[in-house]
Amino acid sequence: MNDTKISIGKNKIVKLQYALFVDNNRLGNCDPDPVTYLHGYNQIIPGFEKNVEGLLEGATKTFEVSPEEAYGFREEDATISMPLSEFPSEIPLEIGAELQMVNEDGDELPGWLTEISDDQITIDFNHPLADKSLRFDVEILSIREATQKEIRDEEANE
């Protein structure tokens, strides 16, 4: 019987549970569903990946991730204002709503509605967690070798 546990590293499928805190307030993943990802392929923020590297199944860890290794710093020129009349009427206007916009090259860009006036709206393309240090409480639920298909597709097939 082989009781050797594998550790988190490149080409491993990792299933974990986490809680995210910003300024000591819990955010995100309050849902009990675990997250599964392929480690080593930039599927999660760099600081998170670095902190779980080498952990074993069953491990728990609390760590901080700086803005540089999370969502970066705010860029003031990453906001646009547009006339309300140009905004699709079928999309509800709600501060904080995430919008999928498309640039001139056809790339999708997530943006967040930050201001609404009588005739203008402002969309911010900075991630809402830009400029923030993040604290994670993590529990590693399982680790396994990725299949060749998962590596090729850069996607975990649960």
SERO-4910 file (N, C-alpha, C, O; in steps of 0.05 Angstrom, whole numbers):
BEGIN
 pado doro    nc1    nc2    nc3   cac1   cac2   cac3    cc1    cc2    cc3    oc1    oc2    oc3
  Met    A     17    -23      0      0      0      0     18     25      0     36     27     16
  Asn    A     13     44    -18     29     68    -21     14     91     -9     -7     99    -20
  Asp    A     24    102     13     11    125     26     24    151     19     19    172     32
  Thr    A     40    152     -2     54    176    -10     33    196    -21     19    190    -40
  Lys    A     33    220     -9     15    241    -18     30    258    -39     54    262    -36
  Ile    A     15    266    -59     27    285    -78     22    313    -69      2    319    -56
  Ser    A     40    330    -76     38    359    -68     29    375    -92     31    366   -115
  Ile    A     19    399    -87     10    417   -108     35    426   -124     54    436   -113
  Gly    A     33    423   -150     53    432   -169     42    433   -197     18    427   -201
  Lys    A     58    440   -216     49    441   -244     37    415   -252     47    393   -245
  Asn    A     16    417   -268      2    394   -280    -14    377   -259    -19    354   -263
  Lys    A    -21    390   -237    -37    377   -216    -65    390   -217    -68    414   -220
  Ile    A    -85    373   -214   -113    383   -211   -117    386   -181   -115    367   -166
  Val    A   -124    411   -173   -127    417   -145   -157    424   -139   -169    441   -154
  Lys    A   -168    412   -119   -195    420   -110   -191    432    -82   -179    419    -64
  Leu    A   -202    456    -78   -198    470    -53   -222    486    -46   -240    492    -62
  Gln    A   -223    493    -21   -244    510    -10   -229    535      1   -207    532     12
  Tyr    A   -240    559     -3   -227    582      7   -246    603     17   -270    604      8
  Ala    A   -237    620     34   -251    644     42   -232    667     36   -208    666     41
  Leu    A   -244    689     25   -228    713     18   -236    736     36   -260    741     40
  Phe    A   -216    750     46   -220    773     64   -206    797     52   -183    795     44
  Val    A   -220    819     52   -208    845     45   -214    864     68   -237    867     75
  Asp    A   -194    876     79   -197    894    102   -213    880    124   -231    892    137
  Asn    A   -206    855    129   -219    839    150   -249    833    145   -263    824    163
  Asn    A   -259    839    121   -286    832    114   -286    809     95   -271    809     75
  Arg    A   -302    788    101   -303    765     84   -318    771     58   -340    783     58
  Leu    A   -306    763     36   -318    766      9   -317    740     -5   -305    720      4
  Gly    A   -330    739    -28   -327    716    -46   -330    689    -34   -331    686    -10
  Asn    A   -333    670    -51   -336    641    -46   -348    635    -19   -337    618     -4
  Cys    A   -370    648    -13   -385    640     11   -401    616      6   -413    603     24
  Asp    A   -402    608    -20   -416    584    -29   -399    560    -20   -374    561    -23
  Pro    A   -411    539    -10   -395    516     -1   -383    499    -24   -368    481    -18
  Asp    A   -389    506    -49   -378    490    -71   -348    495    -73   -339    518    -73
  Pro    A   -333    473    -75   -304    476    -78   -296    487   -105   -312    486   -124
  Val    A   -272    497   -107   -260    506   -132   -240    485   -142   -225    475   -126
  Thr    A   -241    479   -168   -222    460   -179   -208    474   -202   -221    487   -219
  Tyr    A   -181    471   -203   -166    484   -224   -141    467   -231   -133    450   -216
  Leu    A   -129    474   -254   -104    461   -263    -81    479   -254    -79    502   -264
  His    A    -64    470   -237    -43    486   -225    -20    490   -245    -13    472   -260
  Gly    A    -10    515   -246     13    521   -263      6    533   -289     23    536   -307
  Tyr    A    -19    541   -294    -28    551   -319    -42    579   -317    -59    585   -333
  Asn    A    -35    594   -297    -45    621   -293    -76    622   -292    -88    641   -302
  Gln    A    -88    601   -280   -117    601   -278   -127    615   -252   -151    621   -249
  Ile    A   -108    621   -235   -114    636   -210    -93    657   -208    -73    657   -222
  Ile    A    -98    676   -190    -79    698   -187    -51    688   -178    -50    669   -163
  Pro    A    -30    700   -188     -3    690   -183      4    686   -153     16    666   -146
  Gly    A     -4    705   -136      3    703   -108    -11    680    -94      0    668    -76
  Phe    A    -35    673   -104    -50    650    -92    -35    625   -101    -30    607    -84
  Glu    A    -29    622   -126    -15    598   -136     12    594   -122     18    571   -114
  Lys    A     27    615   -118     53    613   -103     49    603    -75     64    586    -65
  Asn    A     28    612    -62     24    605    -34     14    577    -29     18    565     -8
  Val    A      0    565    -49     -9    538    -46     10    517    -57      7    493    -52
  Glu    A     29    526    -73     50    508    -85     63    492    -63     72    502    -42
  Gly    A     64    466    -66     77    448    -48     59    437    -25     67    419    -10
  Leu    A     35    448    -22     17    439     -1      7    410     -7      6    402    -31
  Leu    A      0    396     13    -11    369     11    -41    368     15    -52    387     27
  Glu    A    -54    347      5    -82    344     10    -88    345     40    -73    333     56
  Gly    A   -109    359     47   -116    362     75   -104    386     89   -112    393    111
  Ala    A    -84    399     76    -71    422     88    -90    446     90   -108    449     73
  Thr    A    -85    462    110    -99    488    112    -77    509    114    -56    505    124
  Lys    A    -83    533    103    -64    554    104    -78    581    102    -98    584     88
  Thr    A    -69    601    117    -78    628    115    -55    645    104    -32    642    114
  Phe    A    -60    661     84    -38    678     73    -49    703     61    -73    706     55
  Glu    A    -31    723     58    -37    748     46    -25    749     18     -4    739     13
  Val    A    -40    763      0    -30    767    -28    -30    797    -33    -51    810    -29
  Ser    A     -8    808    -41     -6    837    -46    -19    844    -73    -24    826    -89
  Pro    A    -26    869    -77    -39    877   -102    -22    869   -127    -32    861   -147
  Glu    A      5    871   -124     23    864   -146     19    835   -155     22    829   -179
  Glu    A     12    817   -137      8    789   -144    -21    780   -143    -27    757   -143
  Ala    A    -39    801   -143    -67    795   -144    -79    808   -169    -75    798   -192
  Tyr    A    -93    830   -166   -107    843   -188    -94    870   -196   -105    885   -211
  Gly    A    -69    875   -186    -54    898   -194    -65    924   -181    -81    923   -162
  Phe    A    -55    946   -192    -63    972   -182    -82    985   -202    -82    980   -226
  Arg    A    -99   1003   -191   -118   1018   -208   -103   1034   -229    -82   1046   -223
  Glu    A   -114   1035   -252   -104   1052   -273   -127   1072   -279   -148   1065   -288
  Glu    A   -121   1098   -274   -141   1118   -276   -152   1121   -304   -175   1129   -308
  Asp    A   -136   1114   -324   -145   1116   -352   -161   1092   -361   -167   1089   -385
  Ala    A   -168   1074   -343   -182   1050   -350   -212   1053   -345   -226   1033   -339
  Thr    A   -222   1077   -346   -251   1082   -344   -260   1097   -369   -245   1113   -381
  Ile    A   -285   1093   -376   -297   1108   -398   -324   1118   -389   -338   1106   -373
  Ser    A   -331   1141   -400   -358   1152   -397   -371   1152   -425   -358   1157   -445
  Met    A   -396   1145   -425   -410   1145   -451   -438   1155   -447   -450   1154   -425
  Pro    A   -450   1166   -468   -477   1176   -466   -496   1152   -460   -494   1131   -471
  Leu    A   -514   1158   -442   -534   1138   -434   -550   1128   -458   -558   1105   -459
  Ser    A   -554   1145   -478   -569   1138   -502   -555   1117   -518   -568   1103   -534
  Glu    A   -528   1113   -515   -513   1093   -530   -512   1066   -516   -503   1046   -527
  Phe    A   -522   1065   -491   -521   1041   -475   -546   1024   -481   -568   1035   -482
  Pro    A   -542    998   -486   -565    981   -493   -587    982   -472   -582    977   -448
  Ser    A   -611    988   -480   -633    991   -461   -642    965   -447   -654    966   -426
  Glu    A   -635    942   -460   -643    916   -448   -625    908   -424   -632    890   -410
  Ile    A   -603    922   -420   -585    917   -397   -593    935   -374   -593    959   -377
  Pro    A   -600    922   -351   -608    939   -328   -585    956   -318   -563    946   -316
  Leu    A   -591    980   -311   -571    998   -300   -570    996   -270   -589   1003   -256
  Glu    A   -548    985   -260   -545    981   -231   -515    985   -224   -498    972   -236
  Ile    A   -510   1003   -206   -482   1008   -197   -470    982   -188   -482    967   -172
  Gly    A   -446    976   -197   -432    952   -190   -437    929   -209   -423    908   -207
  Ala    A   -455    932   -228   -461    910   -247   -436    905   -264   -423    923   -274
  Glu    A   -430    879   -268   -408    872   -286   -419    870   -314   -439    858   -320
  Leu    A   -404    883   -332   -412    884   -361   -390    872   -378   -366    876   -372
  Gln    A   -397    857   -398   -377    846   -417   -377    865   -441   -396    865   -456
  Met    A   -356    879   -444   -353    897   -467   -334    885   -487   -319    866   -480
  Val    A   -334    894   -512   -317    884   -533   -301    907   -544   -312    928   -551
  Asn    A   -274    904   -545   -257    926   -556   -256    924   -587   -269    907   -599
  Glu    A   -240    942   -599   -238    943   -628   -228    918   -640   -234    911   -663
  Asp    A   -211    903   -625   -200    878   -635   -218    853   -631   -211    831   -638
  Gly    A   -241    858   -619   -260    836   -614   -255    821   -588   -268    801   -582
  Asp    A   -237    832   -571   -231    819   -545   -252    828   -525   -260    851   -524
  Glu    A   -261    808   -509   -280    815   -487   -265    826   -464   -244    816   -456
  Leu    A   -276    848   -453   -265    861   -429   -286    864   -408   -307    876   -413
  Pro    A   -281    854   -384   -301    858   -363   -298    887   -353   -276    897   -349
  Gly    A   -321    899   -348   -322    926   -337   -344    927   -316   -362    910   -316
  Trp    A   -342    947   -299   -362    950   -277   -374    978   -279   -360    998   -281
  Leu    A   -400    979   -278   -415   1004   -278   -411   1018   -252   -418   1008   -231
  Thr    A   -399   1042   -253   -392   1056   -229   -408   1082   -224   -411   1091   -202
  Glu    A   -418   1094   -246   -434   1119   -243   -456   1120   -263   -453   1111   -286
  Ile    A   -478   1131   -255   -501   1135   -272   -512   1163   -267   -517   1170   -244
  Ser    A   -514   1179   -289   -526   1206   -286   -550   1207   -305   -557   1187   -317
  Asp    A   -562   1230   -307   -585   1232   -325   -579   1226   -354   -596   1215   -368
  Asp    A   -554   1232   -362   -548   1227   -391   -522   1213   -396   -514   1209   -419
  Gln    A   -507   1204   -375   -481   1191   -378   -479   1167   -360   -493   1165   -339
  Ile    A   -463   1148   -368   -455   1126   -350   -424   1124   -350   -412   1132   -370
  Thr    A   -413   1113   -329   -384   1109   -328   -379   1080   -322   -391   1068   -304
  Ile    A   -361   1068   -338   -353   1040   -336   -324   1039   -329   -307   1053   -341
  Asp    A   -317   1024   -308   -290   1021   -299   -280    993   -306   -292    973   -299
  Phe    A   -257    992   -320   -246    967   -329   -224    957   -309   -212    936   -314
  Asn    A   -220    971   -288   -203    961   -266   -218    939   -251   -242    941   -248
  His    A   -205    918   -243   -218    897   -227   -226    910   -200   -211    927   -190
  Pro    A   -249    903   -190   -258    914   -164   -238    910   -141   -239    924   -121
  Leu    A   -221    889   -144   -202    884   -122   -174    895   -129   -155    889   -115
  Ala    A   -172    912   -150   -147    926   -155   -140    943   -131   -158    954   -118
  Asp    A   -115    946   -125   -104    962   -102   -108    948    -75   -100    959    -55
  Lys    A   -120    924    -75   -126    911    -50   -107    889    -43    -99    874    -60
  Ser    A    -99    887    -17    -86    864     -7   -107    844      1   -127    852     13
  Leu    A   -103    819     -6   -123    799     -2   -113    778     19    -90    770     18
  Arg    A   -131    770     36   -124    748     55   -141    724     48   -166    727     45
  Phe    A   -129    701     46   -143    676     40   -140    656     63   -118    654     74
  Asp    A   -162    642     69   -161    619     86   -168    596     68   -190    595     56
  Val    A   -149    577     65   -152    556     45   -150    528     57   -135    524     76
  Glu    A   -166    510     47   -164    482     54   -162    466     28   -179    468     10
  Ile    A   -141    449     27   -137    433      3   -153    407      6   -148    391     25
  Leu    A   -172    403    -11   -190    380     -9   -179    355    -24   -181    333    -14
  Ser    A   -168    360    -48   -156    337    -62   -136    347    -83   -137    370    -92
  Ile    A   -117    330    -90    -97    335   -110    -94    310   -127    -93    288   -116
  Arg    A    -93    313   -153    -88    290   -170    -72    299   -194    -71    322   -201
  Glu    A    -60    279   -208    -46    285   -233    -67    293   -254    -88    281   -255
  Ala    A    -60    313   -270    -78    320   -293    -75    300   -315    -53    288   -319
  Thr    A    -96    296   -330    -95    278   -353    -81    294   -376    -79    318   -375
  Gln    A    -73    280   -397    -61    294   -420    -81    313   -433    -74    334   -442
  Lys    A   -106    304   -433   -127    322   -445   -130    347   -428   -133    369   -440
  Glu    A   -130    345   -402   -132    369   -385   -109    387   -389   -112    412   -389
  Ile    A    -85    376   -392    -61    392   -397    -63    406   -424    -58    430   -427
  Arg    A    -71    391   -444    -74    402   -472    -94    424   -472    -90    445   -484
  Asp    A   -117    419   -459   -139    439   -459   -135    461   -438   -150    480   -437
  Glu    A   -115    457   -420   -111    475   -398   -137    479   -382   -144    502   -376
  Glu    A   -150    457   -376   -175    458   -362   -180    433   -346   -175    411   -355
  Ala    A   -189    436   -321   -195    413   -304   -221    401   -312   -241    415   -314
  Asn    A   -222    375   -316   -247    361   -321   -253    345   -296   -242    324   -290
  Glu    A   -271    356   -280   -278    344   -254   -289    317   -260   -296    303   -241
***
